[in-house]
Amino acid sequence: MMRRTNPFDDFEELFERMSRQFDEMGRQFDRSGMMAQVRHEMAIDVTDHDNEIVVTVDLPGYEKEDIALSVANRTLTVEATRELDAERAEGEYLRRERRHESARRTIRLPETVDEDGASASYHNGVLTVSLPKRDIEPDDSRRIDID
């Protein structure tokens, strides 16, 4: 059986990427037109294993202490912020873009997870978040009365 594809899918993907890039550019400047902060897009992979969802995030240049994670309602939020030292012992900056960097990404998870069982590790700029799947049994459901 031959699978039909939409010939405009590639164009839609291109326009979505361009839209994200323009949005990102707009957030980098403050009202005066000066660069407010440098933001980085996080590259992520979400993989489905038998008993868990694993989210892998590239965050090069950040320390573990710079990263905050939260999970609620099938949504994982990853935030990373770092500030570089304002003082420099020698020389004068001709261009300075590394003063403040931040990144934030919200990921909708494909299944309900056990939030209390979530764990994360960070090694060589790669954050790995393991989220055990939560079995939803009939006992977990709530009956809703109809008025």
TORDREN-718853 format. One record per residue: residue in three letters; chain; y, z, x of N, C-alpha, C, CB in turn. Coordinates in Angstrom, 3 decimals. Glycine has a CB too. Layout:
BEGIN
(nunu 'ala','A',(Y,Z,X),(Y,Z,X),(Y,Z,X),(Y,Z,X))
...
//
This chain:
BEGIN
(nunu 'met','A',(-1.168,0.000,0.846),(0.000,0.000,0.000),(1.235,0.000,0.895),(-0.005,1.218,-0.964))
(nunu 'met','A',(2.167,-0.833,0.564),(3.389,-0.941,1.348),(4.449,0.000,0.787),(3.905,-2.395,1.358))
(nunu 'arg','A',(5.047,0.748,1.669),(6.076,1.708,1.250),(7.438,1.032,1.297),(6.063,2.980,2.154))
(nunu 'arg','A',(8.153,1.114,0.211),(9.492,0.531,0.161),(10.504,1.544,0.657),(9.843,0.068,-1.271))
(nunu 'thr','A',(11.443,1.067,1.412),(12.518,1.929,1.888),(13.841,1.380,1.401),(12.505,2.043,3.431))
(nunu 'asn','A',(14.767,2.257,1.281),(16.105,1.869,0.861),(16.825,1.273,2.064),(16.893,3.086,0.274))
(nunu 'pro','A',(17.305,0.040,1.981),(17.970,-0.578,3.134),(19.279,0.118,3.507),(18.241,-2.040,2.847))
(nunu 'phe','A',(19.794,0.952,2.629),(21.064,1.623,2.903),(20.886,3.025,3.491),(21.875,1.710,1.635))
(nunu 'asp','A',(19.627,3.476,3.663),(19.386,4.809,4.225),(20.033,4.979,5.592),(17.893,5.070,4.333))
(nunu 'asp','A',(19.915,3.960,6.443),(20.511,4.054,7.783),(22.026,4.184,7.708),(20.137,2.829,8.622))
(nunu 'phe','A',(22.645,3.457,6.784),(24.097,3.547,6.631),(24.513,4.926,6.122),(24.601,2.458,5.674))
(nunu 'glu','A',(23.759,5.456,5.170),(24.073,6.789,4.644),(23.978,7.840,5.742),(23.127,7.148,3.486))
(nunu 'glu','A',(22.948,7.738,6.572),(22.796,8.690,7.677),(23.960,8.559,8.658),(21.451,8.465,8.408))
(nunu 'leu','A',(24.368,7.333,8.957),(25.497,7.110,9.856),(26.777,7.713,9.289),(25.688,5.614,10.111))
(nunu 'phe','A',(27.048,7.495,8.013),(28.260,8.038,7.391),(28.227,9.563,7.327),(28.435,7.464,5.984))
(nunu 'glu','A',(27.050,10.140,7.101),(26.935,11.605,7.107),(27.243,12.165,8.486),(25.526,12.042,6.665))
(nunu 'arg','A',(26.712,11.528,9.529),(27.000,11.985,10.898),(28.481,11.859,11.216),(26.178,11.186,11.920))
(nunu 'met','A',(29.086,10.735,10.821),(30.518,10.545,11.070),(31.336,11.585,10.322),(30.957,9.132,10.658))
(nunu 'ser','A',(30.965,11.878,9.094),(31.678,12.875,8.303),(31.598,14.247,8.955),(31.115,12.933,6.884))
(nunu 'arg','A',(30.400,14.622,9.434),(30.251,15.912,10.122),(31.109,15.964,11.382),(28.777,16.163,10.481))
(nunu 'gln','A',(31.160,14.856,12.121),(31.955,14.834,13.351),(33.443,14.948,13.050),(31.680,13.555,14.139))
(nunu 'phe','A',(33.921,14.269,12.017),(35.336,14.386,11.654),(35.666,15.798,11.180),(35.694,13.368,10.562))
(nunu 'asp','A',(34.764,16.399,10.402),(34.973,17.789,9.974),(35.051,18.710,11.179),(33.844,18.247,9.030))
(nunu 'glu','A',(34.152,18.499,12.123),(34.126,19.329,13.324),(35.411,19.148,14.134),(32.897,18.987,14.188))
(nunu 'met','A',(35.890,17.926,14.253),(37.135,17.678,14.990),(38.304,18.391,14.326),(37.421,16.168,15.080))
(nunu 'gly','A',(38.364,18.366,13.011),(39.451,19.014,12.291),(39.459,20.515,12.477),(39.364,18.692,10.834))
(nunu 'arg','A',(38.278,21.114,12.616),(38.201,22.565,12.800),(38.570,22.992,14.212),(36.811,23.054,12.472))
(nunu 'gln','A',(38.612,22.060,15.153),(38.885,22.417,16.538),(40.367,22.608,16.817),(38.335,21.365,17.453))
(nunu 'phe','A',(41.229,22.190,15.907),(42.659,22.268,16.154),(43.316,23.240,15.184),(43.301,20.884,16.037))
(nunu 'asp','A',(44.299,23.981,15.685),(45.032,24.868,14.793),(46.185,24.087,14.166),(45.555,26.126,15.555))
(nunu 'arg','A',(47.041,24.758,13.419),(48.111,24.066,12.691),(49.107,23.350,13.597),(48.849,25.048,11.833))
(nunu 'ser','A',(49.286,23.850,14.809),(50.238,23.221,15.722),(49.655,21.993,16.403),(50.690,24.217,16.767))
(nunu 'gly','A',(48.386,21.730,16.171),(47.750,20.584,16.804),(47.100,20.935,18.127),(48.752,19.493,17.012))
(nunu 'met','A',(47.222,22.184,18.531),(46.606,22.619,19.786),(45.139,22.966,19.528),(47.369,23.843,20.391))
(nunu 'met','A',(44.368,22.825,20.562),(42.949,23.144,20.446),(42.786,24.635,20.202),(42.176,22.708,21.714))
(nunu 'ala','A',(42.243,25.005,19.068),(42.082,26.418,18.721),(40.846,27.004,19.389),(41.991,26.591,17.200))
(nunu 'gln','A',(39.760,26.313,19.298),(38.529,26.780,19.920),(37.573,25.611,20.012),(37.897,27.957,19.125))
(nunu 'val','A',(36.613,25.736,20.840),(35.618,24.691,20.988),(34.375,25.130,20.229),(35.301,24.407,22.494))
(nunu 'arg','A',(33.895,24.272,19.358),(32.684,24.574,18.596),(31.591,23.621,19.050),(32.930,24.455,17.054))
(nunu 'his','A',(30.398,24.093,18.967),(29.262,23.276,19.353),(28.291,23.198,18.189),(28.571,23.842,20.613))
(nunu 'glu','A',(27.773,22.035,17.977),(26.748,21.840,16.960),(25.421,22.323,17.536),(26.663,20.339,16.511))
(nunu 'met','A',(24.711,23.112,16.781),(23.411,23.612,17.223),(22.334,22.613,16.833),(23.111,25.008,16.615))
(nunu 'ala','A',(21.513,22.262,17.795),(20.354,21.430,17.499),(19.214,22.365,17.102),(19.958,20.522,18.729))
(nunu 'ile','A',(18.553,22.051,15.994),(17.476,22.924,15.508),(16.218,22.122,15.193),(17.931,23.694,14.260))
(nunu 'asp','A',(15.100,22.813,15.254),(13.826,22.310,14.753),(13.276,23.387,13.831),(12.814,21.967,15.929))
(nunu 'val','A',(12.740,22.979,12.698),(12.077,23.904,11.778),(10.642,23.411,11.644),(12.812,23.979,10.365))
(nunu 'thr','A',(9.691,24.278,12.014),(8.289,23.888,11.932),(7.542,24.834,11.000),(7.639,23.880,13.331))
(nunu 'asp','A',(6.612,24.248,10.259),(5.812,24.992,9.290),(4.429,25.207,9.879),(5.730,24.244,7.923))
(nunu 'his','A',(4.085,26.447,10.133),(2.756,26.807,10.611),(2.000,27.423,9.435),(2.828,27.800,11.837))
(nunu 'asp','A',(0.726,27.711,9.633),(-0.085,28.240,8.539),(0.523,29.481,7.900),(-1.469,28.559,9.036))
(nunu 'asn','A',(0.917,30.446,8.731),(1.371,31.730,8.205),(2.842,32.022,8.445),(0.564,32.816,8.799))
(nunu 'glu','A',(3.550,31.094,9.068),(4.946,31.363,9.385),(5.762,30.082,9.495),(5.043,32.146,10.675))
(nunu 'ile','A',(7.065,30.260,9.355),(8.038,29.207,9.619),(8.667,29.561,10.964),(9.132,29.084,8.455))
(nunu 'val','A',(8.764,28.590,11.870),(9.380,28.829,13.173),(10.611,27.934,13.294),(8.368,28.557,14.341))
(nunu 'val','A',(11.736,28.561,13.605),(12.994,27.838,13.795),(13.348,27.938,15.275),(14.152,28.420,12.881))
(nunu 'thr','A',(13.551,26.785,15.909),(13.918,26.726,17.319),(15.332,26.175,17.410),(12.911,25.848,18.141))
(nunu 'val','A',(16.201,26.885,18.132),(17.624,26.533,18.198),(18.044,26.425,19.658),(18.500,27.587,17.449))
(nunu 'asp','A',(18.708,25.331,20.014),(19.265,25.190,21.359),(20.631,25.852,21.407),(19.365,23.697,21.770))
(nunu 'leu','A',(20.777,26.853,22.280),(22.046,27.566,22.468),(22.306,27.771,23.961),(22.028,28.934,21.724))
(nunu 'pro','A',(22.448,26.696,24.721),(22.657,26.868,26.158),(24.003,27.521,26.458),(22.564,25.522,26.867))
(nunu 'gly','A',(24.016,28.369,27.472),(25.257,28.988,27.914),(25.602,30.298,27.244),(26.355,28.057,27.705))
(nunu 'tyr','A',(24.841,30.706,26.260),(25.095,31.974,25.575),(24.167,33.046,26.126),(24.907,31.827,24.044))
(nunu 'glu','A',(24.618,34.279,26.046),(23.775,35.428,26.371),(23.151,35.933,25.070),(24.601,36.565,27.090))
(nunu 'lys','A',(22.065,36.661,25.192),(21.389,37.200,24.011),(22.346,38.028,23.156),(20.186,38.053,24.430))
(nunu 'glu','A',(23.243,38.765,23.815),(24.188,39.632,23.110),(25.236,38.840,22.323),(24.881,40.550,24.099))
(nunu 'asp','A',(25.396,37.554,22.628),(26.380,36.706,21.951),(25.866,36.155,20.625),(26.778,35.559,22.854))
(nunu 'ile','A',(24.591,36.364,20.339),(23.938,35.714,19.199),(23.664,36.725,18.092),(22.624,35.038,19.639))
(nunu 'ala','A',(23.977,36.334,16.858),(23.690,37.165,15.680),(22.832,36.352,14.715),(25.016,37.647,14.982))
(nunu 'leu','A',(21.804,36.990,14.177),(20.890,36.353,13.224),(20.841,37.163,11.946),(19.474,36.206,13.823))
(nunu 'ser','A',(20.726,36.463,10.824),(20.478,37.147,9.557),(19.639,36.230,8.673),(21.821,37.540,8.849))
(nunu 'val','A',(18.835,36.846,7.827),(18.014,36.078,6.896),(18.058,36.759,5.538),(16.546,35.947,7.408))
(nunu 'ala','A',(18.276,35.957,4.508),(18.305,36.455,3.131),(18.145,35.273,2.185),(19.630,37.232,2.834))
(nunu 'asn','A',(17.374,35.484,1.143),(17.229,34.478,0.076),(16.878,33.090,0.608),(18.511,34.394,-0.728))
(nunu 'arg','A',(15.861,33.023,1.457),(15.400,31.747,2.022),(16.469,31.044,2.851),(14.945,30.827,0.912))
(nunu 'thr','A',(17.412,31.792,3.398),(18.467,31.212,4.227),(18.565,31.976,5.540),(19.826,31.228,3.484))
(nunu 'leu','A',(18.476,31.246,6.650),(18.643,31.825,7.979),(20.020,31.421,8.498),(17.507,31.357,8.957))
(nunu 'thr','A',(20.783,32.399,8.981),(22.101,32.123,9.553),(22.079,32.512,11.023),(23.226,32.891,8.789))
(nunu 'val','A',(22.510,31.576,11.865),(22.588,31.792,13.307),(24.048,31.647,13.705),(21.672,30.785,14.100))
(nunu 'glu','A',(24.590,32.675,14.362),(25.970,32.631,14.846),(25.973,32.992,16.323),(26.893,33.597,14.031))
(nunu 'ala','A',(26.770,32.261,17.098),(26.896,32.554,18.525),(28.365,32.415,18.914),(25.992,31.604,19.386))
(nunu 'thr','A',(28.876,33.405,19.632),(30.274,33.398,20.054),(30.351,33.941,21.471),(31.167,34.235,19.086))
(nunu 'arg','A',(31.157,33.289,22.282),(31.391,33.827,23.620),(32.823,33.548,24.028),(30.406,33.221,24.646))
(nunu 'glu','A',(33.354,34.481,24.776),(34.698,34.337,25.321),(34.577,34.405,26.827),(35.676,35.437,24.774))
(nunu 'leu','A',(35.228,33.490,27.504),(35.218,33.507,28.958),(36.400,34.310,29.452),(35.249,32.078,29.533))
(nunu 'asp','A',(36.281,34.833,30.651),(37.354,35.640,31.223),(38.669,34.877,31.217),(37.001,36.069,32.647))
(nunu 'ala','A',(39.723,35.559,30.785),(41.043,34.934,30.706),(41.701,34.829,32.073),(41.938,35.717,29.763))
(nunu 'glu','A',(41.325,35.704,32.973),(41.970,35.713,34.281),(41.179,34.871,35.272),(42.118,37.149,34.800))
(nunu 'arg','A',(41.916,34.238,36.144),(41.306,33.450,37.200),(41.981,33.849,38.498),(41.436,31.908,36.930))
(nunu 'ala','A',(41.203,34.124,39.505),(41.757,34.655,40.746),(42.602,33.627,41.492),(40.640,35.140,41.641))
(nunu 'glu','A',(42.141,32.405,41.565),(42.862,31.396,42.332),(42.985,30.115,41.529),(42.161,31.122,43.669))
(nunu 'gly','A',(43.998,29.348,41.840),(44.168,28.035,41.247),(44.834,28.076,39.886),(42.849,27.364,41.132))
(nunu 'glu','A',(45.271,26.905,39.475),(45.939,26.749,38.189),(45.132,25.763,37.358),(47.419,26.264,38.364))
(nunu 'tyr','A',(44.928,26.106,36.099),(44.167,25.213,35.233),(44.965,23.944,34.972),(43.809,25.911,33.905))
(nunu 'leu','A',(44.323,22.809,35.133),(44.906,21.541,34.731),(44.409,21.164,33.342),(44.568,20.436,35.748))
(nunu 'arg','A',(43.239,21.633,33.024),(42.654,21.453,31.696),(41.707,22.617,31.469),(41.908,20.065,31.560))
(nunu 'arg','A',(41.788,23.216,30.304),(40.920,24.364,30.012),(40.383,24.250,28.597),(41.683,25.703,30.195))
(nunu 'glu','A',(39.073,24.045,28.493),(38.416,23.907,27.200),(37.345,24.970,26.996),(37.805,22.524,27.069))
(nunu 'arg','A',(37.044,25.767,28.003),(35.927,26.700,27.930),(36.366,28.120,27.631),(35.157,26.677,29.213))
(nunu 'arg','A',(37.504,28.305,27.057),(38.037,29.636,26.792),(37.214,30.385,25.746),(39.480,29.536,26.336))
(nunu 'his','A',(36.943,29.752,24.649),(36.255,30.407,23.534),(35.321,29.380,22.912),(37.274,30.976,22.469))
(nunu 'glu','A',(34.105,29.758,22.752),(33.149,28.857,22.122),(32.431,29.606,21.014),(32.136,28.295,23.157))
(nunu 'ser','A',(32.236,28.915,19.915),(31.470,29.523,18.838),(30.647,28.455,18.146),(32.396,30.238,17.832))
(nunu 'ala','A',(29.571,28.902,17.563),(28.695,28.001,16.826),(28.105,28.789,15.670),(27.570,27.401,17.744))
(nunu 'arg','A',(27.912,28.099,14.557),(27.329,28.744,13.377),(26.505,27.707,12.641),(28.432,29.354,12.442))
(nunu 'arg','A',(25.339,28.113,12.215),(24.489,27.196,11.471),(23.727,27.977,10.424),(23.520,26.441,12.409))
(nunu 'thr','A',(23.685,27.453,9.219),(22.923,28.039,8.127),(21.792,27.080,7.795),(23.826,28.319,6.875))
(nunu 'ile','A',(20.582,27.612,7.774),(19.401,26.782,7.568),(18.680,27.252,6.315),(18.457,26.831,8.799))
(nunu 'arg','A',(18.485,26.338,5.390),(17.714,26.642,4.178),(16.240,26.547,4.531),(18.078,25.665,2.995))
(nunu 'leu','A',(15.510,27.634,4.330),(14.096,27.686,4.679),(13.254,27.053,3.577),(13.654,29.136,4.926))
(nunu 'pro','A',(12.163,26.380,3.940),(11.359,25.678,2.938),(10.533,26.587,2.041),(10.452,24.724,3.617))
(nunu 'glu','A',(10.337,27.847,2.459),(9.524,28.777,1.678),(10.118,30.170,1.742),(8.073,28.792,2.181))
(nunu 'thr','A',(9.650,31.032,0.853),(10.040,32.435,0.881),(9.376,33.090,2.087),(9.646,33.164,-0.448))
(nunu 'val','A',(10.145,33.904,2.820),(9.621,34.549,4.020),(9.726,36.066,3.898),(10.374,34.059,5.269))
(nunu 'asp','A',(8.942,36.743,4.727),(8.993,38.200,4.813),(10.145,38.553,5.751),(7.621,38.808,5.322))
(nunu 'glu','A',(11.282,38.892,5.177),(12.488,39.143,5.970),(12.295,40.297,6.937),(13.667,39.431,5.058))
(nunu 'asp','A',(11.555,41.329,6.525),(11.333,42.492,7.389),(10.420,42.172,8.571),(10.738,43.632,6.581))
(nunu 'gly','A',(9.599,41.149,8.444),(8.674,40.790,9.517),(9.217,39.751,10.477),(7.406,40.291,8.934))
(nunu 'ala','A',(10.460,39.330,10.294),(11.051,38.300,11.149),(11.241,38.824,12.567),(12.396,37.826,10.574))
(nunu 'ser','A',(11.058,37.934,13.541),(11.284,38.294,14.942),(11.923,37.112,15.655),(9.951,38.711,15.642))
(nunu 'ala','A',(12.571,37.396,16.791),(13.247,36.335,17.531),(13.157,36.608,19.022),(14.720,36.211,17.093))
(nunu 'ser','A',(13.176,35.525,19.796),(13.235,35.647,21.250),(14.208,34.594,21.765),(11.814,35.479,21.902))
(nunu 'tyr','A',(14.794,34.867,22.931),(15.777,33.961,23.520),(15.461,33.823,25.001),(17.242,34.477,23.299))
(nunu 'his','A',(15.195,32.595,25.429),(14.822,32.364,26.818),(15.344,31.003,27.269),(13.285,32.448,26.996))
(nunu 'asn','A',(16.063,30.989,28.375),(16.599,29.754,28.963),(17.390,28.911,27.966),(15.470,28.927,29.530))
(nunu 'gly','A',(18.216,29.557,27.159),(19.080,28.832,26.237),(18.415,28.372,24.959),(19.638,27.667,26.916))
(nunu 'val','A',(17.183,28.794,24.722),(16.460,28.392,23.514),(16.115,29.641,22.706),(15.167,27.585,23.873))
(nunu 'leu','A',(16.592,29.669,21.476),(16.313,30.761,20.545),(15.135,30.353,19.667),(17.571,31.106,19.676))
(nunu 'thr','A',(14.141,31.225,19.568),(12.983,30.966,18.712),(12.888,32.088,17.689),(11.662,30.856,19.550))
(nunu 'val','A',(12.935,31.720,16.417),(12.878,32.692,15.325),(11.581,32.462,14.558),(14.129,32.568,14.378))
(nunu 'ser','A',(10.765,33.512,14.453),(9.502,33.442,13.713),(9.667,34.207,12.411),(8.313,34.019,14.552))
(nunu 'leu','A',(9.381,33.528,11.313),(9.557,34.105,9.982),(8.229,34.015,9.233),(10.697,33.374,9.194))
(nunu 'pro','A',(7.499,35.140,9.120),(6.225,35.112,8.403),(6.431,34.707,6.940),(5.536,36.488,8.482))
(nunu 'lys','A',(5.540,33.869,6.465),(5.607,33.474,5.057),(5.220,34.660,4.189),(4.682,32.257,4.769))
(nunu 'arg','A',(5.843,34.741,3.049),(5.526,35.812,2.106),(4.755,35.214,0.948),(6.815,36.535,1.606))
(nunu 'asp','A',(3.599,35.814,0.694),(2.803,35.372,-0.447),(3.428,35.923,-1.713),(1.321,35.826,-0.317))
(nunu 'ile','A',(3.653,35.041,-2.638),(4.176,35.481,-3.928),(2.997,35.547,-4.883),(5.305,34.518,-4.467))
(nunu 'glu','A',(2.629,36.741,-5.207),(1.498,36.957,-6.097),(2.013,37.202,-7.507),(0.628,38.143,-5.614))
(nunu 'pro','A',(1.151,37.063,-8.493),(1.583,37.303,-9.870),(2.207,38.679,-10.062),(0.413,37.148,-10.808))
(nunu 'asp','A',(1.784,39.684,-9.272),(2.347,41.025,-9.402),(3.822,41.058,-9.004),(1.557,42.011,-8.548))
(nunu 'asp','A',(4.238,40.116,-8.158),(5.623,40.085,-7.695),(6.570,39.462,-8.723),(5.711,39.319,-6.390))
(nunu 'ser','A',(6.001,38.789,-9.696),(6.862,38.124,-10.669),(7.381,39.129,-11.691),(6.105,36.985,-11.375))
(nunu 'arg','A',(8.458,38.758,-12.306),(9.064,39.631,-13.309),(9.128,38.871,-14.621),(10.486,40.111,-12.869))
(nunu 'arg','A',(8.669,39.492,-15.649),(8.692,38.859,-16.968),(10.105,38.925,-17.524),(7.684,39.542,-17.940))
(nunu 'ile','A',(10.532,37.830,-18.117),(11.873,37.747,-18.697),(11.729,37.611,-20.203),(12.687,36.547,-18.100))
(nunu 'asp','A',(12.317,38.538,-20.907),(12.286,38.491,-22.367),(13.310,37.485,-22.870),(12.557,39.887,-22.970))
(nunu 'ile','A',(12.950,36.826,-23.941),(13.842,35.843,-24.548),(14.479,36.463,-25.774),(13.081,34.537,-24.919))
(nunu 'asp','A',(15.794,36.426,-25.833),(16.525,36.985,-26.984),(16.551,36.003,-28.131),(17.957,37.362,-26.591))
//
